[in-house]
Amino acid sequence: MRKHGNDRSELIKDLLLAKPKKISLRESNLKELQRLKRKNNYKLSQIVRLAILKGLKQFERDNLLVHLTLKEFNSFLEILEEKNQKKH
């Protein structure tokens, strides 16, 4: 099993090359991933949000449980980002 470690560009490359069956990204999401890669100014949590939350966005309005879980997940990622920034 390959480990990504801190090589974020490798992780982005894997996300961009993933087969549609592995990860379902809409074309707009793919373009946003490519834009983040070009800017080379991104955080791992941004990639995670993009890959996961964009797919869930369509269900957020219809399902209260998904909406509440999404808010908790966003809070969790923000806390991780803050801790990560404090370490560096």
PyMOL Python script that loads the backbone (N, CA, C, O; Angstrom):
from pymol import cmd

cmd.read_pdbstr("""\
ATOM      1  N   MET A   1       0.835  -1.190   0.000  1.00  0.00           N
ATOM      2  CA  MET A   1       0.000   0.000   0.000  1.00  0.00           C
ATOM      3  C   MET A   1       0.871   1.242   0.000  1.00  0.00           C
ATOM      4  O   MET A   1       1.795   1.356   0.806  1.00  0.00           O
ATOM      5  N   ARG A   2       0.586   2.163  -0.889  1.00  0.00           N
ATOM      6  CA  ARG A   2       1.377   3.389  -0.967  1.00  0.00           C
ATOM      7  C   ARG A   2       0.946   4.363   0.106  1.00  0.00           C
ATOM      8  O   ARG A   2      -0.236   4.477   0.430  1.00  0.00           O
ATOM      9  N   LYS A   3       1.915   5.056   0.644  1.00  0.00           N
ATOM     10  CA  LYS A   3       1.610   6.097   1.619  1.00  0.00           C
ATOM     11  C   LYS A   3       1.869   7.441   0.969  1.00  0.00           C
ATOM     12  O   LYS A   3       2.887   7.641   0.306  1.00  0.00           O
ATOM     13  N   HIS A   4       0.930   8.365   1.167  1.00  0.00           N
ATOM     14  CA  HIS A   4       1.077   9.684   0.572  1.00  0.00           C
ATOM     15  C   HIS A   4       1.970  10.574   1.420  1.00  0.00           C
ATOM     16  O   HIS A   4       2.703  11.406   0.885  1.00  0.00           O
ATOM     17  N   GLY A   5       1.917  10.408   2.739  1.00  0.00           N
ATOM     18  CA  GLY A   5       2.738  11.245   3.605  1.00  0.00           C
ATOM     19  C   GLY A   5       2.423  12.711   3.404  1.00  0.00           C
ATOM     20  O   GLY A   5       1.258  13.106   3.400  1.00  0.00           O
ATOM     21  N   ASN A   6       3.446  13.512   3.239  1.00  0.00           N
ATOM     22  CA  ASN A   6       3.257  14.946   3.078  1.00  0.00           C
ATOM     23  C   ASN A   6       3.317  15.383   1.623  1.00  0.00           C
ATOM     24  O   ASN A   6       3.313  16.583   1.346  1.00  0.00           O
ATOM     25  N   ASP A   7       3.371  14.459   0.705  1.00  0.00           N
ATOM     26  CA  ASP A   7       3.464  14.797  -0.705  1.00  0.00           C
ATOM     27  C   ASP A   7       2.074  15.115  -1.243  1.00  0.00           C
ATOM     28  O   ASP A   7       1.396  14.246  -1.792  1.00  0.00           O
ATOM     29  N   ARG A   8       1.659  16.362  -1.079  1.00  0.00           N
ATOM     30  CA  ARG A   8       0.301  16.760  -1.456  1.00  0.00           C
ATOM     31  C   ARG A   8       0.093  16.736  -2.955  1.00  0.00           C
ATOM     32  O   ARG A   8      -0.998  16.412  -3.423  1.00  0.00           O
ATOM     33  N   SER A   9       1.119  17.074  -3.714  1.00  0.00           N
ATOM     34  CA  SER A   9       0.937  17.077  -5.172  1.00  0.00           C
ATOM     35  C   SER A   9       0.664  15.657  -5.675  1.00  0.00           C
ATOM     36  O   SER A   9      -0.088  15.472  -6.632  1.00  0.00           O
ATOM     37  N   GLU A  10       1.262  14.672  -5.045  1.00  0.00           N
ATOM     38  CA  GLU A  10       1.002  13.281  -5.418  1.00  0.00           C
ATOM     39  C   GLU A  10      -0.452  12.911  -5.104  1.00  0.00           C
ATOM     40  O   GLU A  10      -1.105  12.214  -5.881  1.00  0.00           O
ATOM     41  N   LEU A  11      -0.946  13.382  -3.964  1.00  0.00           N
ATOM     42  CA  LEU A  11      -2.333  13.125  -3.590  1.00  0.00           C
ATOM     43  C   LEU A  11      -3.289  13.772  -4.587  1.00  0.00           C
ATOM     44  O   LEU A  11      -4.267  13.153  -5.008  1.00  0.00           O
ATOM     45  N   ILE A  12      -3.008  15.011  -4.962  1.00  0.00           N
ATOM     46  CA  ILE A  12      -3.857  15.701  -5.932  1.00  0.00           C
ATOM     47  C   ILE A  12      -3.812  14.985  -7.272  1.00  0.00           C
ATOM     48  O   ILE A  12      -4.839  14.821  -7.931  1.00  0.00           O
ATOM     49  N   LYS A  13      -2.613  14.556  -7.674  1.00  0.00           N
ATOM     50  CA  LYS A  13      -2.480  13.834  -8.935  1.00  0.00           C
ATOM     51  C   LYS A  13      -3.334  12.574  -8.916  1.00  0.00           C
ATOM     52  O   LYS A  13      -4.014  12.267  -9.895  1.00  0.00           O
ATOM     53  N   ASP A  14      -3.300  11.838  -7.794  1.00  0.00           N
ATOM     54  CA  ASP A  14      -4.118  10.636  -7.680  1.00  0.00           C
ATOM     55  C   ASP A  14      -5.605  10.964  -7.751  1.00  0.00           C
ATOM     56  O   ASP A  14      -6.375  10.233  -8.374  1.00  0.00           O
ATOM     57  N   LEU A  15      -6.013  12.073  -7.107  1.00  0.00           N
ATOM     58  CA  LEU A  15      -7.414  12.466  -7.162  1.00  0.00           C
ATOM     59  C   LEU A  15      -7.828  12.829  -8.583  1.00  0.00           C
ATOM     60  O   LEU A  15      -8.919  12.478  -9.032  1.00  0.00           O
ATOM     61  N   LEU A  16      -6.944  13.537  -9.285  1.00  0.00           N
ATOM     62  CA  LEU A  16      -7.282  13.967 -10.642  1.00  0.00           C
ATOM     63  C   LEU A  16      -7.322  12.797 -11.616  1.00  0.00           C
ATOM     64  O   LEU A  16      -8.079  12.822 -12.586  1.00  0.00           O
ATOM     65  N   LEU A  17      -6.512  11.774 -11.362  1.00  0.00           N
ATOM     66  CA  LEU A  17      -6.451  10.627 -12.272  1.00  0.00           C
ATOM     67  C   LEU A  17      -7.398   9.498 -11.883  1.00  0.00           C
ATOM     68  O   LEU A  17      -7.472   8.486 -12.580  1.00  0.00           O
ATOM     69  N   ALA A  18      -8.126   9.660 -10.772  1.00  0.00           N
ATOM     70  CA  ALA A  18      -9.002   8.594 -10.278  1.00  0.00           C
ATOM     71  C   ALA A  18     -10.098   8.290 -11.299  1.00  0.00           C
ATOM     72  O   ALA A  18     -10.622   9.186 -11.960  1.00  0.00           O
ATOM     73  N   LYS A  19     -10.421   7.031 -11.407  1.00  0.00           N
ATOM     74  CA  LYS A  19     -11.487   6.608 -12.306  1.00  0.00           C
ATOM     75  C   LYS A  19     -12.826   7.078 -11.746  1.00  0.00           C
ATOM     76  O   LYS A  19     -12.979   7.163 -10.527  1.00  0.00           O
ATOM     77  N   PRO A  20     -13.792   7.382 -12.598  1.00  0.00           N
ATOM     78  CA  PRO A  20     -15.098   7.846 -12.122  1.00  0.00           C
ATOM     79  C   PRO A  20     -15.755   6.877 -11.138  1.00  0.00           C
ATOM     80  O   PRO A  20     -16.490   7.310 -10.251  1.00  0.00           O
ATOM     81  N   LYS A  21     -15.505   5.582 -11.280  1.00  0.00           N
ATOM     82  CA  LYS A  21     -16.101   4.633 -10.349  1.00  0.00           C
ATOM     83  C   LYS A  21     -15.475   4.749  -8.962  1.00  0.00           C
ATOM     84  O   LYS A  21     -16.142   4.495  -7.959  1.00  0.00           O
ATOM     85  N   LYS A  22     -14.201   5.129  -8.897  1.00  0.00           N
ATOM     86  CA  LYS A  22     -13.531   5.263  -7.607  1.00  0.00           C
ATOM     87  C   LYS A  22     -14.005   6.506  -6.860  1.00  0.00           C
ATOM     88  O   LYS A  22     -14.299   6.446  -5.666  1.00  0.00           O
ATOM     89  N   ILE A  23     -14.076   7.609  -7.555  1.00  0.00           N
ATOM     90  CA  ILE A  23     -14.464   8.866  -6.923  1.00  0.00           C
ATOM     91  C   ILE A  23     -15.324   9.621  -7.911  1.00  0.00           C
ATOM     92  O   ILE A  23     -14.926   9.842  -9.055  1.00  0.00           O
ATOM     93  N   SER A  24     -16.493  10.013  -7.471  1.00  0.00           N
ATOM     94  CA  SER A  24     -17.393  10.661  -8.414  1.00  0.00           C
ATOM     95  C   SER A  24     -17.238  12.167  -8.277  1.00  0.00           C
ATOM     96  O   SER A  24     -17.748  12.776  -7.336  1.00  0.00           O
ATOM     97  N   LEU A  25     -16.539  12.745  -9.212  1.00  0.00           N
ATOM     98  CA  LEU A  25     -16.336  14.186  -9.245  1.00  0.00           C
ATOM     99  C   LEU A  25     -17.049  14.742 -10.469  1.00  0.00           C
ATOM    100  O   LEU A  25     -16.923  14.215 -11.574  1.00  0.00           O
ATOM    101  N   ARG A  26     -17.782  15.791 -10.256  1.00  0.00           N
ATOM    102  CA  ARG A  26     -18.372  16.469 -11.409  1.00  0.00           C
ATOM    103  C   ARG A  26     -17.284  17.253 -12.105  1.00  0.00           C
ATOM    104  O   ARG A  26     -16.215  17.485 -11.540  1.00  0.00           O
ATOM    105  N   GLU A  27     -17.552  17.658 -13.326  1.00  0.00           N
ATOM    106  CA  GLU A  27     -16.544  18.382 -14.097  1.00  0.00           C
ATOM    107  C   GLU A  27     -16.164  19.699 -13.425  1.00  0.00           C
ATOM    108  O   GLU A  27     -15.001  20.101 -13.463  1.00  0.00           O
ATOM    109  N   SER A  28     -17.136  20.373 -12.809  1.00  0.00           N
ATOM    110  CA  SER A  28     -16.823  21.634 -12.125  1.00  0.00           C
ATOM    111  C   SER A  28     -15.902  21.378 -10.927  1.00  0.00           C
ATOM    112  O   SER A  28     -15.008  22.175 -10.643  1.00  0.00           O
ATOM    113  N   ASN A  29     -16.124  20.277 -10.238  1.00  0.00           N
ATOM    114  CA  ASN A  29     -15.260  19.923  -9.114  1.00  0.00           C
ATOM    115  C   ASN A  29     -13.852  19.599  -9.602  1.00  0.00           C
ATOM    116  O   ASN A  29     -12.866  19.974  -8.969  1.00  0.00           O
ATOM    117  N   LEU A  30     -13.765  18.907 -10.719  1.00  0.00           N
ATOM    118  CA  LEU A  30     -12.469  18.567 -11.290  1.00  0.00           C
ATOM    119  C   LEU A  30     -11.719  19.836 -11.681  1.00  0.00           C
ATOM    120  O   LEU A  30     -10.518  19.958 -11.441  1.00  0.00           O
ATOM    121  N   LYS A  31     -12.443  20.781 -12.288  1.00  0.00           N
ATOM    122  CA  LYS A  31     -11.805  22.045 -12.663  1.00  0.00           C
ATOM    123  C   LYS A  31     -11.318  22.797 -11.438  1.00  0.00           C
ATOM    124  O   LYS A  31     -10.258  23.421 -11.469  1.00  0.00           O
ATOM    125  N   GLU A  32     -12.095  22.740 -10.352  1.00  0.00           N
ATOM    126  CA  GLU A  32     -11.679  23.417  -9.119  1.00  0.00           C
ATOM    127  C   GLU A  32     -10.438  22.753  -8.530  1.00  0.00           C
ATOM    128  O   GLU A  32      -9.544  23.442  -8.038  1.00  0.00           O
ATOM    129  N   LEU A  33     -10.374  21.424  -8.573  1.00  0.00           N
ATOM    130  CA  LEU A  33      -9.169  20.710  -8.121  1.00  0.00           C
ATOM    131  C   LEU A  33      -7.955  21.112  -8.946  1.00  0.00           C
ATOM    132  O   LEU A  33      -6.872  21.340  -8.406  1.00  0.00           O
ATOM    133  N   GLN A  34      -8.145  21.198 -10.263  1.00  0.00           N
ATOM    134  CA  GLN A  34      -7.041  21.572 -11.140  1.00  0.00           C
ATOM    135  C   GLN A  34      -6.598  23.015 -10.873  1.00  0.00           C
ATOM    136  O   GLN A  34      -5.407  23.321 -10.933  1.00  0.00           O
ATOM    137  N   ARG A  35      -7.557  23.900 -10.579  1.00  0.00           N
ATOM    138  CA  ARG A  35      -7.223  25.293 -10.266  1.00  0.00           C
ATOM    139  C   ARG A  35      -6.400  25.369  -8.983  1.00  0.00           C
ATOM    140  O   ARG A  35      -5.415  26.104  -8.916  1.00  0.00           O
ATOM    141  N   LEU A  36      -6.806  24.610  -7.969  1.00  0.00           N
ATOM    142  CA  LEU A  36      -6.045  24.574  -6.716  1.00  0.00           C
ATOM    143  C   LEU A  36      -4.630  24.064  -6.958  1.00  0.00           C
ATOM    144  O   LEU A  36      -3.668  24.575  -6.386  1.00  0.00           O
ATOM    145  N   LYS A  37      -4.515  23.050  -7.811  1.00  0.00           N
ATOM    146  CA  LYS A  37      -3.194  22.495  -8.107  1.00  0.00           C
ATOM    147  C   LYS A  37      -2.320  23.533  -8.822  1.00  0.00           C
ATOM    148  O   LYS A  37      -1.137  23.672  -8.508  1.00  0.00           O
ATOM    149  N   ARG A  38      -2.899  24.255  -9.777  1.00  0.00           N
ATOM    150  CA  ARG A  38      -2.139  25.278 -10.498  1.00  0.00           C
ATOM    151  C   ARG A  38      -1.663  26.382  -9.565  1.00  0.00           C
ATOM    152  O   ARG A  38      -0.526  26.843  -9.671  1.00  0.00           O
ATOM    153  N   LYS A  39      -2.531  26.806  -8.653  1.00  0.00           N
ATOM    154  CA  LYS A  39      -2.165  27.876  -7.741  1.00  0.00           C
ATOM    155  C   LYS A  39      -1.083  27.421  -6.765  1.00  0.00           C
ATOM    156  O   LYS A  39      -0.329  28.238  -6.237  1.00  0.00           O
ATOM    157  N   ASN A  40      -1.013  26.111  -6.531  1.00  0.00           N
ATOM    158  CA  ASN A  40      -0.045  25.522  -5.605  1.00  0.00           C
ATOM    159  C   ASN A  40      -0.128  26.197  -4.235  1.00  0.00           C
ATOM    160  O   ASN A  40       0.867  26.314  -3.520  1.00  0.00           O
ATOM    161  N   ASN A  41      -1.325  26.633  -3.894  1.00  0.00           N
ATOM    162  CA  ASN A  41      -1.555  27.271  -2.610  1.00  0.00           C
ATOM    163  C   ASN A  41      -2.815  26.652  -2.015  1.00  0.00           C
ATOM    164  O   ASN A  41      -3.893  27.244  -2.065  1.00  0.00           O
ATOM    165  N   TYR A  42      -2.670  25.482  -1.463  1.00  0.00           N
ATOM    166  CA  TYR A  42      -3.815  24.755  -0.975  1.00  0.00           C
ATOM    167  C   TYR A  42      -3.434  24.028   0.307  1.00  0.00           C
ATOM    168  O   TYR A  42      -2.258  23.863   0.632  1.00  0.00           O
ATOM    169  N   LYS A  43      -4.453  23.605   1.013  1.00  0.00           N
ATOM    170  CA  LYS A  43      -4.261  22.800   2.209  1.00  0.00           C
ATOM    171  C   LYS A  43      -4.921  21.459   1.942  1.00  0.00           C
ATOM    172  O   LYS A  43      -5.860  21.361   1.151  1.00  0.00           O
ATOM    173  N   LEU A  44      -4.430  20.448   2.597  1.00  0.00           N
ATOM    174  CA  LEU A  44      -4.993  19.114   2.415  1.00  0.00           C
ATOM    175  C   LEU A  44      -6.480  19.104   2.754  1.00  0.00           C
ATOM    176  O   LEU A  44      -7.265  18.420   2.097  1.00  0.00           O
ATOM    177  N   SER A  45      -6.865  19.858   3.774  1.00  0.00           N
ATOM    178  CA  SER A  45      -8.276  19.886   4.154  1.00  0.00           C
ATOM    179  C   SER A  45      -9.143  20.478   3.047  1.00  0.00           C
ATOM    180  O   SER A  45     -10.309  20.105   2.918  1.00  0.00           O
ATOM    181  N   GLN A  46      -8.589  21.406   2.237  1.00  0.00           N
ATOM    182  CA  GLN A  46      -9.353  21.950   1.118  1.00  0.00           C
ATOM    183  C   GLN A  46      -9.640  20.864   0.096  1.00  0.00           C
ATOM    184  O   GLN A  46     -10.741  20.798  -0.451  1.00  0.00           O
ATOM    185  N   ILE A  47      -8.670  20.022  -0.162  1.00  0.00           N
ATOM    186  CA  ILE A  47      -8.857  18.919  -1.104  1.00  0.00           C
ATOM    187  C   ILE A  47      -9.892  17.939  -0.559  1.00  0.00           C
ATOM    188  O   ILE A  47     -10.754  17.462  -1.298  1.00  0.00           O
ATOM    189  N   VAL A  48      -9.803  17.641   0.733  1.00  0.00           N
ATOM    190  CA  VAL A  48     -10.767  16.729   1.349  1.00  0.00           C
ATOM    191  C   VAL A  48     -12.170  17.294   1.246  1.00  0.00           C
ATOM    192  O   VAL A  48     -13.108  16.591   0.870  1.00  0.00           O
ATOM    193  N   ARG A  49     -12.310  18.572   1.582  1.00  0.00           N
ATOM    194  CA  ARG A  49     -13.628  19.202   1.472  1.00  0.00           C
ATOM    195  C   ARG A  49     -14.161  19.130   0.058  1.00  0.00           C
ATOM    196  O   ARG A  49     -15.327  18.801  -0.162  1.00  0.00           O
ATOM    197  N   LEU A  50     -13.308  19.438  -0.892  1.00  0.00           N
ATOM    198  CA  LEU A  50     -13.721  19.452  -2.285  1.00  0.00           C
ATOM    199  C   LEU A  50     -14.197  18.068  -2.722  1.00  0.00           C
ATOM    200  O   LEU A  50     -15.245  17.937  -3.355  1.00  0.00           O
ATOM    201  N   ALA A  51     -13.438  17.057  -2.387  1.00  0.00           N
ATOM    202  CA  ALA A  51     -13.759  15.700  -2.831  1.00  0.00           C
ATOM    203  C   ALA A  51     -14.989  15.134  -2.137  1.00  0.00           C
ATOM    204  O   ALA A  51     -15.768  14.409  -2.756  1.00  0.00           O
ATOM    205  N   ILE A  52     -15.174  15.455  -0.864  1.00  0.00           N
ATOM    206  CA  ILE A  52     -16.274  14.862  -0.094  1.00  0.00           C
ATOM    207  C   ILE A  52     -17.509  15.752  -0.095  1.00  0.00           C
ATOM    208  O   ILE A  52     -18.598  15.312  -0.462  1.00  0.00           O
ATOM    209  N   LEU A  53     -17.341  16.982   0.308  1.00  0.00           N
ATOM    210  CA  LEU A  53     -18.499  17.832   0.531  1.00  0.00           C
ATOM    211  C   LEU A  53     -19.214  18.240  -0.741  1.00  0.00           C
ATOM    212  O   LEU A  53     -20.433  18.411  -0.724  1.00  0.00           O
ATOM    213  N   LYS A  54     -18.504  18.400  -1.836  1.00  0.00           N
ATOM    214  CA  LYS A  54     -19.163  18.751  -3.085  1.00  0.00           C
ATOM    215  C   LYS A  54     -20.133  17.655  -3.507  1.00  0.00           C
ATOM    216  O   LYS A  54     -21.198  17.933  -4.056  1.00  0.00           O
ATOM    217  N   GLY A  55     -19.754  16.410  -3.246  1.00  0.00           N
ATOM    218  CA  GLY A  55     -20.652  15.306  -3.572  1.00  0.00           C
ATOM    219  C   GLY A  55     -21.882  15.270  -2.690  1.00  0.00           C
ATOM    220  O   GLY A  55     -22.952  14.848  -3.129  1.00  0.00           O
ATOM    221  N   LEU A  56     -21.739  15.712  -1.440  1.00  0.00           N
ATOM    222  CA  LEU A  56     -22.863  15.699  -0.502  1.00  0.00           C
ATOM    223  C   LEU A  56     -23.752  16.934  -0.612  1.00  0.00           C
ATOM    224  O   LEU A  56     -24.867  16.945  -0.091  1.00  0.00           O
ATOM    225  N   LYS A  57     -23.269  17.963  -1.281  1.00  0.00           N
ATOM    226  CA  LYS A  57     -23.970  19.241  -1.330  1.00  0.00           C
ATOM    227  C   LYS A  57     -25.388  19.111  -1.865  1.00  0.00           C
ATOM    228  O   LYS A  57     -26.291  19.809  -1.403  1.00  0.00           O
ATOM    229  N   GLN A  58     -25.592  18.232  -2.828  1.00  0.00           N
ATOM    230  CA  GLN A  58     -26.920  18.084  -3.436  1.00  0.00           C
ATOM    231  C   GLN A  58     -27.943  17.534  -2.448  1.00  0.00           C
ATOM    232  O   GLN A  58     -29.141  17.773  -2.598  1.00  0.00           O
ATOM    233  N   PHE A  59     -27.472  16.787  -1.424  1.00  0.00           N
ATOM    234  CA  PHE A  59     -28.395  16.211  -0.449  1.00  0.00           C
ATOM    235  C   PHE A  59     -28.590  17.107   0.771  1.00  0.00           C
ATOM    236  O   PHE A  59     -29.486  16.864   1.581  1.00  0.00           O
ATOM    237  N   GLU A  60     -27.769  18.128   0.908  1.00  0.00           N
ATOM    238  CA  GLU A  60     -27.783  18.947   2.120  1.00  0.00           C
ATOM    239  C   GLU A  60     -29.144  19.594   2.369  1.00  0.00           C
ATOM    240  O   GLU A  60     -29.615  19.622   3.507  1.00  0.00           O
ATOM    241  N   ARG A  61     -29.771  20.105   1.332  1.00  0.00           N
ATOM    242  CA  ARG A  61     -31.037  20.811   1.503  1.00  0.00           C
ATOM    243  C   ARG A  61     -32.179  19.862   1.843  1.00  0.00           C
ATOM    244  O   ARG A  61     -33.091  20.226   2.585  1.00  0.00           O
ATOM    245  N   ASP A  62     -32.132  18.659   1.310  1.00  0.00           N
ATOM    246  CA  ASP A  62     -33.241  17.721   1.476  1.00  0.00           C
ATOM    247  C   ASP A  62     -33.178  16.932   2.775  1.00  0.00           C
ATOM    248  O   ASP A  62     -34.211  16.487   3.276  1.00  0.00           O
ATOM    249  N   ASN A  63     -32.005  16.755   3.316  1.00  0.00           N
ATOM    250  CA  ASN A  63     -31.856  15.851   4.443  1.00  0.00           C
ATOM    251  C   ASN A  63     -31.245  16.593   5.630  1.00  0.00           C
ATOM    252  O   ASN A  63     -30.083  16.997   5.576  1.00  0.00           O
ATOM    253  N   LEU A  64     -32.005  16.771   6.680  1.00  0.00           N
ATOM    254  CA  LEU A  64     -31.543  17.500   7.858  1.00  0.00           C
ATOM    255  C   LEU A  64     -30.364  16.804   8.519  1.00  0.00           C
ATOM    256  O   LEU A  64     -29.438  17.468   8.985  1.00  0.00           O
ATOM    257  N   LEU A  65     -30.384  15.476   8.567  1.00  0.00           N
ATOM    258  CA  LEU A  65     -29.283  14.732   9.187  1.00  0.00           C
ATOM    259  C   LEU A  65     -27.974  14.982   8.447  1.00  0.00           C
ATOM    260  O   LEU A  65     -26.938  15.200   9.076  1.00  0.00           O
ATOM    261  N   VAL A  66     -28.013  14.952   7.125  1.00  0.00           N
ATOM    262  CA  VAL A  66     -26.807  15.224   6.335  1.00  0.00           C
ATOM    263  C   VAL A  66     -26.345  16.651   6.584  1.00  0.00           C
ATOM    264  O   VAL A  66     -25.147  16.906   6.706  1.00  0.00           O
ATOM    265  N   HIS A  67     -27.293  17.584   6.660  1.00  0.00           N
ATOM    266  CA  HIS A  67     -26.943  18.991   6.904  1.00  0.00           C
ATOM    267  C   HIS A  67     -26.223  19.155   8.235  1.00  0.00           C
ATOM    268  O   HIS A  67     -25.201  19.837   8.307  1.00  0.00           O
ATOM    269  N   LEU A  68     -26.748  18.534   9.291  1.00  0.00           N
ATOM    270  CA  LEU A  68     -26.128  18.642  10.611  1.00  0.00           C
ATOM    271  C   LEU A  68     -24.772  17.949  10.643  1.00  0.00           C
ATOM    272  O   LEU A  68     -23.830  18.456  11.252  1.00  0.00           O
ATOM    273  N   THR A  69     -24.668  16.802   9.997  1.00  0.00           N
ATOM    274  CA  THR A  69     -23.400  16.081   9.938  1.00  0.00           C
ATOM    275  C   THR A  69     -22.368  16.893   9.174  1.00  0.00           C
ATOM    276  O   THR A  69     -21.197  16.925   9.552  1.00  0.00           O
ATOM    277  N   LEU A  70     -22.791  17.544   8.113  1.00  0.00           N
ATOM    278  CA  LEU A  70     -21.914  18.385   7.311  1.00  0.00           C
ATOM    279  C   LEU A  70     -21.369  19.548   8.127  1.00  0.00           C
ATOM    280  O   LEU A  70     -20.189  19.882   8.021  1.00  0.00           O
ATOM    281  N   LYS A  71     -22.219  20.169   8.942  1.00  0.00           N
ATOM    282  CA  LYS A  71     -21.773  21.273   9.796  1.00  0.00           C
ATOM    283  C   LYS A  71     -20.740  20.780  10.812  1.00  0.00           C
ATOM    284  O   LYS A  71     -19.738  21.452  11.055  1.00  0.00           O
ATOM    285  N   GLU A  72     -20.982  19.609  11.405  1.00  0.00           N
ATOM    286  CA  GLU A  72     -20.028  19.036  12.355  1.00  0.00           C
ATOM    287  C   GLU A  72     -18.707  18.719  11.663  1.00  0.00           C
ATOM    288  O   GLU A  72     -17.641  18.950  12.234  1.00  0.00           O
ATOM    289  N   PHE A  73     -18.764  18.198  10.454  1.00  0.00           N
ATOM    290  CA  PHE A  73     -17.556  17.846   9.701  1.00  0.00           C
ATOM    291  C   PHE A  73     -16.752  19.094   9.360  1.00  0.00           C
ATOM    292  O   PHE A  73     -15.525  19.089   9.457  1.00  0.00           O
ATOM    293  N   ASN A  74     -17.442  20.169   8.960  1.00  0.00           N
ATOM    294  CA  ASN A  74     -16.762  21.435   8.684  1.00  0.00           C
ATOM    295  C   ASN A  74     -16.063  21.954   9.931  1.00  0.00           C
ATOM    296  O   ASN A  74     -14.926  22.421   9.858  1.00  0.00           O
ATOM    297  N   SER A  75     -16.730  21.878  11.064  1.00  0.00           N
ATOM    298  CA  SER A  75     -16.128  22.334  12.317  1.00  0.00           C
ATOM    299  C   SER A  75     -14.897  21.495  12.643  1.00  0.00           C
ATOM    300  O   SER A  75     -13.874  22.028  13.073  1.00  0.00           O
ATOM    301  N   PHE A  76     -14.996  20.199  12.442  1.00  0.00           N
ATOM    302  CA  PHE A  76     -13.873  19.303  12.702  1.00  0.00           C
ATOM    303  C   PHE A  76     -12.674  19.655  11.824  1.00  0.00           C
ATOM    304  O   PHE A  76     -11.543  19.699  12.307  1.00  0.00           O
ATOM    305  N   LEU A  77     -12.915  19.905  10.534  1.00  0.00           N
ATOM    306  CA  LEU A  77     -11.827  20.262   9.620  1.00  0.00           C
ATOM    307  C   LEU A  77     -11.203  21.607   9.985  1.00  0.00           C
ATOM    308  O   LEU A  77      -9.988  21.774   9.876  1.00  0.00           O
ATOM    309  N   GLU A  78     -12.017  22.559  10.415  1.00  0.00           N
ATOM    310  CA  GLU A  78     -11.488  23.862  10.825  1.00  0.00           C
ATOM    311  C   GLU A  78     -10.579  23.725  12.040  1.00  0.00           C
ATOM    312  O   GLU A  78      -9.539  24.378  12.119  1.00  0.00           O
ATOM    313  N   ILE A  79     -10.970  22.878  12.984  1.00  0.00           N
ATOM    314  CA  ILE A  79     -10.140  22.640  14.168  1.00  0.00           C
ATOM    315  C   ILE A  79      -8.827  21.986  13.760  1.00  0.00           C
ATOM    316  O   ILE A  79      -7.769  22.354  14.270  1.00  0.00           O
ATOM    317  N   LEU A  80      -8.883  21.020  12.846  1.00  0.00           N
ATOM    318  CA  LEU A  80      -7.658  20.386  12.357  1.00  0.00           C
ATOM    319  C   LEU A  80      -6.739  21.387  11.682  1.00  0.00           C
ATOM    320  O   LEU A  80      -5.525  21.355  11.886  1.00  0.00           O
ATOM    321  N   GLU A  81      -7.314  22.284  10.874  1.00  0.00           N
ATOM    322  CA  GLU A  81      -6.518  23.314  10.211  1.00  0.00           C
ATOM    323  C   GLU A  81      -5.824  24.213  11.229  1.00  0.00           C
ATOM    324  O   GLU A  81      -4.641  24.522  11.087  1.00  0.00           O
ATOM    325  N   GLU A  82      -6.562  24.633  12.255  1.00  0.00           N
ATOM    326  CA  GLU A  82      -5.990  25.508  13.281  1.00  0.00           C
ATOM    327  C   GLU A  82      -4.838  24.813  14.006  1.00  0.00           C
ATOM    328  O   GLU A  82      -3.789  25.415  14.232  1.00  0.00           O
ATOM    329  N   LYS A  83      -5.036  23.550  14.367  1.00  0.00           N
ATOM    330  CA  LYS A  83      -3.973  22.806  15.048  1.00  0.00           C
ATOM    331  C   LYS A  83      -2.765  22.640  14.143  1.00  0.00           C
ATOM    332  O   LYS A  83      -1.624  22.722  14.598  1.00  0.00           O
ATOM    333  N   ASN A  84      -3.016  22.406  12.865  1.00  0.00           N
ATOM    334  CA  ASN A  84      -1.937  22.231  11.898  1.00  0.00           C
ATOM    335  C   ASN A  84      -1.142  23.526  11.735  1.00  0.00           C
ATOM    336  O   ASN A  84       0.084  23.497  11.634  1.00  0.00           O
ATOM    337  N   GLN A  85      -1.841  24.660  11.710  1.00  0.00           N
ATOM    338  CA  GLN A  85      -1.168  25.947  11.577  1.00  0.00           C
ATOM    339  C   GLN A  85      -0.339  26.271  12.813  1.00  0.00           C
ATOM    340  O   GLN A  85       0.738  26.857  12.697  1.00  0.00           O
ATOM    341  N   LYS A  86      -0.822  25.902  13.989  1.00  0.00           N
ATOM    342  CA  LYS A  86      -0.085  26.159  15.224  1.00  0.00           C
ATOM    343  C   LYS A  86       1.212  25.360  15.267  1.00  0.00           C
ATOM    344  O   LYS A  86       2.214  25.830  15.806  1.00  0.00           O
ATOM    345  N   LYS A  87       1.199  24.146  14.698  1.00  0.00           N
ATOM    346  CA  LYS A  87       2.401  23.307  14.681  1.00  0.00           C
ATOM    347  C   LYS A  87       3.462  23.867  13.757  1.00  0.00           C
ATOM    348  O   LYS A  87       4.655  23.714  14.018  1.00  0.00           O
ATOM    349  N   HIS A  88       3.042  24.518  12.675  1.00  0.00           N
ATOM    350  CA  HIS A  88       3.994  25.030  11.688  1.00  0.00           C
ATOM    351  C   HIS A  88       4.208  26.444  11.954  1.00  0.00           C
ATOM    352  O   HIS A  88       4.977  27.096  11.248  1.00  0.00           O
TER     353      HIS A  88
END
""", "prot")
cmd.dss("prot")
cmd.show_as("cartoon", "prot")
cmd.util.cbc("prot")
cmd.orient("prot")
